[in-house]
Amino acid sequence: MVTNPGATGLPAIDPGWPAPGPALRRTTPEVVTSSRCRIDLHIELNYDIVSPEVDFILNIHAAQTASQTIVNERLAVSQPGDCQVWTEPATGNRTMRLTASTGVLRIDYDLVVDMKHRLDDPMSLAEVPVRQLPPEVLTYLYPSRYCQSDRLLALATAEFGHLPRGYLRAVAIRDWVNAKVRFMSASSNSNTSAIDTLIERVGVCRDFAHLMIALCRASNIPARFATGTDYGADPALGPPDFQAYVEVYVGSRWYIFDPSGTAIPMGFVRFATGRDAADVAFATIFGSVRSRAPVIRTEALDDASRGFVLPHHDRHALSTDSGPPRRV
């Protein structure tokens, strides 16, 4: 991505995306389409437990939503003991808690999941005024631990305040972040915030996501942090890993964005969503451990006769959200 050298100074839009502008808005929205993907996922986590007892809170289970169906799954933990998994009703997030003793801990999670993606015309999606947002979305307008949107108001106004309100303004924010920040493995830590990334201009997917979220919120666009795995990432960036990405609320649902540009969003299996990484860290550990790199394998089913397609980049606005709940 490069910054447009023209007089407007607007970030360039990805090939295949129409440039933002009132003249390009459709009077008749494109017919909504959808796609289905089946993902076979394996995650292996290994820890050397140093303390006598260590508590873990993990977000490595696929969320259960209307558009993400778990066909089958298996969890294996090498140490005996109580392992609890619970689901947050509002988001479908599934969290696991377990306790491990001194020695080796191995956790294996195998999953087959079907995902239905809604594909919308980007030109048809308007931003939602704050007064019309569903109450459960409002929290994603506020600053949070890693997304200090209140400190980015001037920057957001200067860069994006003059753009037409809609999905393509979120695209412009995504492309600006992608152009300004360089991806580099192991270039940040658990304390790195959106402001740090803006200053240092380097980071991993988590940092790209935090900066995009902060700029969206500073532009009055609700945005939240999402976690999954990096389907389709370039092997040159390292072995498969967990992935942080962004969901932005426009129209009447949440749409998926990958500001790092390192993977294929249609292949993201949603684990959890929250305000930022503080809400949905993959692992929160209470005690002393030595962690090894995760082992992650992902395979997609290509079977058109059964309605499944391989994840691919698509010019449409992509969502696995079923839309606002019906209110009685």
N, C-alpha and C positions, 0 to 999 in steps of 0.2 A: 504494500500500500504506500502511496505517496501523497503529499499534500498538493492540492490543486494550485499551480502557480498563478492562476488567473486573479483578477481583481477582487473576487469575493473571498479568497482564502479558504474556501470550503474544502473539507476532506473529500478525496475522490471516492466514488462509490465502486464497489466490486464490479467486475465485468458481469453483465447480465442483469444488474440492477438499474432501473431508470433513475436519473438524477432527480433530487427533490425539487419540486416547484409546483405552484398552483395549476399551471397550464397542463400538467401531466396527470392530474387527478381524473379518474374515470367517473363518468356520470352513471354508468351501469356496472356494478361490481362483477368481477369475474366469478364464475360458478365455483363454489368451494369444492375442493377435491381432498382425497386422503390417500395415505399409503400405509402398509403394514410391514413391520420388520419383526423377525424372530432372532433373538440373540442368545447364544450359548456362552455363559460367562463362568470362569473359574478364578477364584481369588485364594491365594495362600499367604498367610501372615506368620512370621516367625519372630519370637522374642526370647531372649535370655533373661529370666527373672532373677534379679539380684536381691531385692528385699524379701523378707520372709513371706509376706503376702502383698500382692499388688491388685488393685481394683482397676478394671477397664470399663470405659463406656465407648462403644463402637457404633458407627453409622456405616455399615457395609452391606446391609440388607436392601434389596430393591423395594422401593415404595410401592404400595398397593393403591392404585388409582383407577378411575373409570377407563383410562386409555392405556394402562400398563397392567397386563394380566400375567400373573406368575403361573406358568405351566407346571413346573416342578422345581424344587430346590432342596438342597441338602447342606446341613451344617455339621461339621465335625470338629471337636475340641479335644486336644491331646491329653489335657489334664481333667481329672474328675472334678465334679463340683456343680453348684447351681448356676445355670445360665438362663437369664431372663431376657425375653424379647417382647417389647410392647409397641403398639402402634398409636401414633398421634392422630386422632380422628380428623382434625381440620386439614392436615397436609398429606396424610398417608405415610409420613416418615416412620420408619421402624428402627428402634434403638435397642441395642443389646448391652447387657451388663453382666460381667463375670468377674470372678476372683481367681487369681493364679498364685501358686506357691513357687518357692525357689526352684530353679531348673529351667527346662526348655518348655515353651508353650508354642504349639502350632495350631492355627485356626484355618480350616478349609471351608470355603463357601462355594457351592456349585449351584448354578441357576440357569433355567431356560425361561425366557420371558418374551411375551408378545407385546408389541407396542403399536398403537394406532396413532398416526400423525395427521393432524388437520393441516391442510395446505391452503392458505388464504392469499388473496391478491394484496400485495403490500400497499397498493394505492388506495385500497378501500378502508384501511384501518386508521381511525382517528384517535387522538389522545382523549382521555376522559377527564373532564373538569373535576377538580377535587370535590366539589359539592355533590357529584354524581358517583363517586367511587364507592364500591361496596365497603362496609365498615372493616372487614377483615383485610382489606388491601391497604388501609391508611398507614399502618405501621411501617410499610415499605417506602414511605416518603421521608422518614425521619433519619437524621444522622445515626450512625451506630459505631461500635468499637473500631472497626477497620475501614469504615466508609464515612469519612468526615465531610459529608456533603455541605455542611454549613460553612466550611472554609473554602469551598470551591464555587460559590455563587457568582462572583465576578467573572471567573474564567468561563463558567458555563454560559453566562449571559453573552459574553463577548464572542464565543465560538459558535453557540447554537441557538441563542435567543432570537435571531432573525429568521430562522428556518421555519417553513410551514409545519404546523403541529400535526404529528402523525407518526406512523411506524418508521417512515424514512428518516425522521429526526433521530430516532434510536439507532438506525443504521449509520447515520453520520457520526454519532458518538462512538459507536463500535469501531468504525474505521479510523477515527481520530486516535483512539487508544492504541489500535493496532499499529498505526504509523509512528506514534511517538515513543512506544515502549518496545524494547528488544527482548525476545525470549532467550533466556539462558538458564539452564538447569542449575539448581542449588545456588541461585543468586540472591535468595531472600530467606527469611526465617519466620518463625511464628509471631514475631512482633511487627513485621512489615505491614504498614497500612497503605491506604490509597495515596495519602500525602507523600509518604516515603517513595512510593513507586513513581509518582509524578516528578519528584526531584531527581531520583536516581536513573529513571528511564530504562530500567531493566527489571525483569522479574520472570516468574513462572505463571501458569494459568490462574492460580489463586489471586495473584497480584493484578493481572489484567482484569479479572472479574471485579475485584474490589474497586478499581479505578473507574471502570465503566458504570458500576452501580452508583458510586458517589456522584458522578457527573449527571447521570439520569435523574437522581433525586434532587440535585441542585437545579435541574431544569423542570421540576415538578412532574416527573414521570416516575411512577412507582417501579422499583426494580428490586429483585431479590437474588440471593446467592444460591446456586444449585450445585449438587455434587453427583458424580457418576464415574465412568471410566472412559479413557481416551481412545475410543474406536477410530481407526483410520489415521492415527498420528504417524508422522514420518519417523521411521526407525532411527534416522540420524539424530533425533532428539533424545534417544535413550529407549530403554525397554518400556513396554506398556505400563501405564501407571493410572492412578486415580486422576480424575479431571474435575476442575472447578469451572463453572460457566455461569451464565446470567439468564434470568427470565425477566422480561419487561412486560408490564401490564398496559396494553392498548386495546382499543376495540372493546371487547368484553371478556378477555381471557389473557393468560400468560403466554408469551412467545419466547422461543429459545434463541440465544445469541452466544457465539463463541468469540470474544474479543481477542483471544490469543491467536486465532486462526490456525491452530495446530492439529485439529481433528475434524471429524465429520459429525455435525450436530445430530443428524438423523440416527446416528448410532449410539447416542448417549442413553444409558439406562439410568433413570433417575433414582438416586438413593435418598436424598433429603433436600429440603429447601429451608432457608432461614434468612435472617437479616444480613448475616455475613458468616465468615468461617467460625466465629466464636459460638454460633448456634449449632452448627452441624459439622464440626470437625470429624474427620474419619476416625480418629482415635484420641481419646482423652485418658491419660494414664496417671494413676495416683500411686506413686512409688517409683523405685529405681529399676530400670530395665535397659537392656541393650537391644535396639531394634535392628532388624535386617531389612533389606529392600523387599517390598512386596513382589510376589510373583502373580502376574495377571495374564490370563489368556481369554481372548474374545473371538468368537466366530459367528458370522451371520449366515442365515439360511437363504439360499437363492432358489426359490421354488414358485415360479409364477402360477403354476397350476393350482397351488393352494393359496394364492394371493399374497405371497411374501416377496419382497424385493430387497436387494442389498442396499444398505444405507448409502446415500449419495448426496452430494451438494445439490441444492435446489433453489431456484430463484424465488419461490414462494415464501411467505411468512410461515414459520414452522411452529406448531404447538402440540403438546400432549395434554393440554388442559381441557377439561370438559365444559368449561364456561361457568358462569355464576350459578350458584345453587338456587333452586326454586324456593321462593319465600312464601310462606303461608300468610 
